[in-house]
Amino acid sequence: MARIGVVSISDGRGHVHARNASFIQSKQDALVASLRAAGHEVIAGADLVATNDLAVSVAREVAAADVDVTVLYYAVWSFPHFTMLAADATRSPLVLVASTDPTEPGLVGMLAAGGALDQIGREHARAWGAPDDPELAATIGVHAKASAAVSSLRGSTFGRFGGRPMGMNTAVANTDQWMRQFGVDVEEIDQYELVLRADKADASEARAAREWLERSTAGVHYDGDKLTPELLERQIRSYLAIREIIEERSLDFSGIKAQPELTENFATMDVTEALLNDPYDWRGPKETHVTATEADMDGALTMQLFKQLSGTPVLFADVRHYHADRDIWDLCNSGQHATWFAARSDDPAENLARVNLYPEVFFFPAGGASVQHIAAPGEMTLGRLTREDGEYRLQLMLGDFESYDAETNQRLVDQSTPEWPHAFARLDAPGEVFLSKFGANHIHAIPGDHRAELRAVCDQLGVRLDEWSRG
């Protein structure tokens, strides 16, 4: 959950504030209790704001607690310039919240304050309701979670292994723009570093990991050519090598080019990427490390935001095919699909029991294992940060992953590449709109409906929202 600051704004007339103080405090206490019941950490101002000095000092005190969002609360009529001073004393996103108790003009106070902020161009959100209303807490929580996700980007480092893959312009972003708009630095790492370290990685640990995969998955389908125990261990050693580099260089998320140098001369990175994006490996539970196939920078940035909002692994896939007769999309890519998506279970064994490791196909002469499964069904938020004329936009939609009987599943995967992972998605967007407007070949997904938080993310980042639905 998020850390939320609460500052209550009052009337500047001493006799009016004295009359209202206990009323304001009771409303603030109820709001704080409701937010804490929703799981948030709440930092309440030490005093009610009824003077210029308090507007600044209370806001600074709350800001010093490094809150994700600051709630300016209006239970009564409040002098608008107190809001202006408090807003100037904090850099966090603001949510102006009004009590709807009709005995006092809290809505009037919020509207006057919001209008004043509009005049100076200070962005803010607004909400209203009874302080103990769970829906109000949920609304505030949406903005707080969005702010926590946005702030998590600032000061982070993206590890870019290799350069532009196969002329793919949408996989490359402007590093100056990333720092200016998102606060993200980019560490450039040559893929040769990965090869060198993989060769030196612990052979006994790679063997143990290979044996774990052989025991845990539905099958490791060695063919003596494109997939051998030695090649699978090379992929695992690549995972160990990147884990070491991540630790040494303090990388927060990453992308691996792979094609064509590694896929033609070393091994594919499919196993490496799946393990990095999974919340477990052969040693047990671990933190996921967002890693994008083909060093897709905007894809990785999208995934990192999605991860912060959902707390789950994030899907990376090509938009491979549209089955118009079924109105479903085959989201399929040789890399990245975390094995967690096979069942979305907290038990790794349940996920891995639905995963097969197949020999790589003709695209990748160096060979290795492809991590194959069909994503489990359920509601999904799908989208991606893309750019139009240099400006970022979030293309967003809701959808459902579907799975069918074994015969149907096989018939569908056989129409593209059966050795790769697949997610069959029914999107809440018309096919002609998606194909005419979507700005990349890669798409990303997380379980559940996170559109409200992502709308708030766009507001906070100054990113245009392109949201599609059939309505």
N, C-alpha and C positions, 0 to 999 in steps of 0.2 A: 504494500500500500504506500501512501504518500505522506509527506510531512506538510501540514497545513498550518499557516499562521492565521490568527483571528484578531482583528482590531476593531473595536466598537467605537463608532463616531457619535458624538452627542451634540447638544445645543450649547452655544458659546455663552449664553446668558447664565450667570451664576445661579440665580434663583430658580431658573427652569431646569438646569442640570441637577441641582440639589433635589428637586421634586422627582426627576426622571431616573436618577442613578440606579435605584434598586430595581426598577422595571427593566432598564437596559441590562443590568447584570444578570437578572433572572433569565432573560431571553438568551443572552450570550452563553450562560451556563448550560442551558438546554441544547443549544446548537453544538457546543463543544462536546457534550455527552453523546449526542447523536452521531457526530463525526467519529468519535472514538469507538462507539459501538459498531460502526461500519469498518473498523480495523485501521483507521488512520492515526498517525501521531499528530497531536495538536499542540501548537505553541500559542497560548492565549496571551494577549497583551497584559502587562502588569497593572494597567490603569485604563479607565475609560477616557477617551479623547474629548476634552472640553476646552482646551486652550491650544494656541499655536505651538507652544513649547512641547506639550504632550503629544501633539500630532507627529512631531518629528522624533521625539525620544522614544515613544512607544513603538513607532514603525521601525526605527533603527534597531531596537532591541529584538523585535520579532525577526527582522531581516538577518540579524547576526546569528540566528539559529539555523540559517541556511535552509529556509522553508522552500518547498517546491512551488507553492502558490500562496498568496496573501488574500484572505477574505476581509473586506471592509464591510462591517455589519451596521445596518441601519434599523434600529428598533423604534426610533422617534425621528422627528424633524432634526436635521443635523446641519451645521454650518458647512457649506460646500468647500470653503477654502481649507478646512481641516483635511478634507480628502485630498486636495491638491498637494498640501504639504506632506501628508503621509505617503502619497504615491511617489513623490519625488525622493523620499527617503528609502525606498526599496526598489530593487531591480526585478523582483520576481513578477510573474504574471499576476494580474489582479482579477478577483471576482467580487463584484459588488452584490451584496445580498440584503434584501429587505424583508423584514417581518411583515406579515399580512394581517396582524392583529389590528382591527379597525379602530380600536380605542386611541391609537397614536399614529401619526402620519409617517411611518417608516418608508412607505413607497415614495412619498414626496421627497424625502431626504435622499433616497437612492437616485431618483430621476434627476434631481438638481445636481448631485455629485457626478453622475454619469455624463450629463450634458457638459459640465465644466471640463471633464477629462476629454470629451470629444473635441472641444474647442482647441485643446493643445495637442491633439493627435496621440494621446496615450491610450493604447489599446487596452480593452478590458472586456470581461464577460459579465453578464448580469443573471441573477437568479432571485427567486422570491418564494415565500411559503412559511408555514409554521416552523419554528426552529427545531422541533422534535420530529418533523416529518421525514421518514426514511427516503422519500423521493427527492427532497431537497438535499439531503446528505449525498445521495447518489449523483445528483447533478454537479455538486461541488467536487465530488470525487472524480468525475470524468475530467474536469479541468485540471485537477491536481495530478492525476495519473498521466495526463498528456504532458504536463509541465515536467514531471519527473523523467519521462522518456526523452523529452527535448533536452533537458539539462544534462542527462547522462551522456549525450553526444559531446558536449563541450569539454574540451581537454582530453578527448580520446584519440587513439591512434589506429589507423587502418594499415594493415600490412599487405602490401601489393606485391605478390610474387610473380614477376614477369610483367610484360607490357600488354599492348593491345593484342587480343587473340583474333587471328584470321580476319583482320580488317574490320572488326566489330566496333564501330564508332560509339554505339550506345553503351559499351562496356567501359568507356573512358570518360572521366569527369575532370573538370578544372580544379586543380588543387587549391588555387587562390580562392575560388568561389566557395569551396568546401570550408576553408578556414573562416572566411568572412561570414558565411551564412549559417554554418552548423558548428563551427568551432572544432573541426576535425582535422588532424594532421595526417599526412600520408607518408609512410615509410616505404621506400622502394627497395625491394630485395630481389636479387637475381636468382633465377631458378637453379643456377649451378650450386648455390649455397645449400639448397634442399638436397640435391644429388650427393654432394660431398658428405653432408651429415647423415643422410640415409645409409650410405655405405659404412659409416662408422657406428651406427646405432646398435644397441644391445641385441645380439642375435638370439640369445636365450629368451628374451622377452618377446621378440617377434615370433618365435616358435610357439611360446605359450599362448599368444594372441591368436595365432593361426589355429591352434588346437581348440581354443575356445569357440572360434567361429565354426569349426567343423562339428563341434558338439552341439552348438546352440541354434544354428540356422536350420532351415528346412533342407538345405543341401549345398555343398560346395562341389560344383560340377567340373572337376578337372578333366582336361582333354589332352594333356601331354604336350600342348603347343602354346595356345594363347592363355591358358590358365594352368599353372603348375604350383605346387607348394612353394617353390622358390620365388615365383612372381608374386604370389599373395603375400609372402613375407616381405618382399621389397615394398609393396604398397603399405604394409604395416610399419616398416622402418621409416617410410616417408612421413607417416603420421607421427612417429616418435620424434623425428627430426623437426617437424614444424612445431610440435609442442615445446621442444627445447628453444626454438627461435622465439616463439610467442613469449615464453618466460623471460628470456634474456632481453628482449627489446620492448617489453611491456606493451604488447599489441592487444587491442581490445576486440578487434574483428579483422577478418582477412579475406583475401581472394587469391586464387591460384590460376594462372594462365593455362598451364598444361599443354594446350594445343598450339602448335604441332610438336614442339621440341620434346616434351616429356612423353607424349602419347605415341610418338614415332621412334623414340630412342631409349626410353627408360621404363615407364609404366604409366598407366592411367592413374588419376588421382581420385577415382570414385570411392574406394574404400577409405582413403585418407579423409576426404571431405565428409563422408557419411559419419565417420567416427567423431570428427571435430564437432559436427552439428548435433550429435546425439547427447543425451544427458547421462550417458554411461559408456564404459568400455569394459574390457576383461578384468580390470581391477576394481570395478564397482561404480557407484554413482559419481558424477563429476559435473562441473559447470559446462554448459554448452558454449562453444566458441563459434559464432557465426562465421561461416566461410563460404564465399560465393565461387561457383564454377566460372571458369574463363575470366577470372579476376574482374568480374563485373562490379564496378565501383558503385553505381547507383543501385544495383541489385543488393549489394552488401549493405548499403546505407538503409535501404528499405527494410531489409531483414533485421538490422540492429534495432530500428525503431519498433518493428513488430514484436521482436523478442522482449523489449522492455515493457511493452504494453501487456503482452500475454503471459510472459514467464514460461513459454514453451518453445520447443524448436520451431523453426520457420521453414516452410517449403520453398525450394528453388526449383523451377521447371521451365522448359520450353513450352510455348503454346504450339503443340505438335500438330493437332488435327481437330477439325470440327465435324462431328458426326451429325449432320443436319437432320437425318431421319430420326434421331433420338434427342436432338437439341442438347448434346453434351460435348464437352471439350476433353480431349486427351492431353493432359499436362504431363509431358514425358521428356526426360533429359538423362543422359548417361551418368551425370554426376549428382552429387549433393543430397538427393532425397534421403534424409535421415531415416534410419530404420524405425525410429519411434513412430513414424506415420503409418507403419503397417497395421498397428492396432491401437496406437495412442494410449498405451498402457503404462502404468508406473512400474510394471514388472517387465524388465528387459526380455525375459524368456518368452513372454507372450508375444512381444513384437518380433523377436528374432525367429520364432517358430514359423513365421509367415514370410521369411526372407530367403531368397535363393541367391547364391553367388554363381554367375554364369561367365563363361569366357567372353572377353570383349569381341565386338564385331569388327568388320573389315576397316572401319574408319581409323582404328587404332592399332597399327602394326606392332607396337611394343607389347601389347597384351596386358593382362591383369584381369581382375574380377570386376564385373558389373554388379552393383547391389540392386537386385530386382525384387519388387513387391508391388502390390496394389494397395493404395492408400485406403485406410478405413473410412467408412461413410460418416457424415456429420456436417453440421453447419460450419461454414468457413467465411472469413473475411479475406478477400483477395485484392491485390493491387500492386502498385509500383510507383516510385518516384521516377518521372521521366522529365525531359526538358523540351521546351518548344521555344525556338529562337533564343536559346540561352537561359530562359527562365524556367525554374522548377515548377512542376505541377504534380499532385498526387492523383493518380487515376485509380478509383476506388469502386468496389462493388461487393455485394454479398453473394454467396453461392452455397451449394451443397456438394460435397463429395459423395459419389454413389459407388456401390459395388453390387455385382450381380451374381447369378449362379456361375459355377466354375466354367461351364461350356460357353456362356456369353462372355465372361471375362476373357477367356482364351481367344475367342473369335475377334474380340476388339483389339487385344494387344497384338495379335498376329497381323493386323492390318498396318502396323507401324514397325516397331522394333521390340519383339517380345522379351529380349534379354535385359531391357532397361526397366526402371521403375515407372509406374503409371498412377496418375490420379484422374479419375473420371469426374469432371466437374460440370454441374448444371449452374450456370451463372444467371444472376438477376440482372442481365443486360442482353439486349437483342444481339444476335450474332453479327448483323450488318453494322451495328454501331461499334461493337468491339473491334472488328477487323478493319473498319475505316479509321478508327481513332487511336487505338492503343499504340503507345510510342516505343515499344521494344519487343523483342522475341522472348524475353524472360518475364515470368510472373511469380508472385510470392503469396503465401497464404498462412493463416493461423486459425486455430479452432475458435468458434464463437463469433459473436457480433461485436466488433470493436470500432464500428463506424463513428460513434459519437466521440470517442477519444481521438480518433484520427482527424475528425473535423476540427477539434480543438487544437491538435498538433499543427494543422495547416494555418490556423489563425495565429498561433504563437510564432511560427517560423516565417510567416509571410509567404507561404506557398499556396498557389492556386489549387483549388479543389475541383476535380472533374469527377463527379459521382454519377454513376449510371445505374438505372433500374428500369424495370418494365412499366412502372407506374406512370 
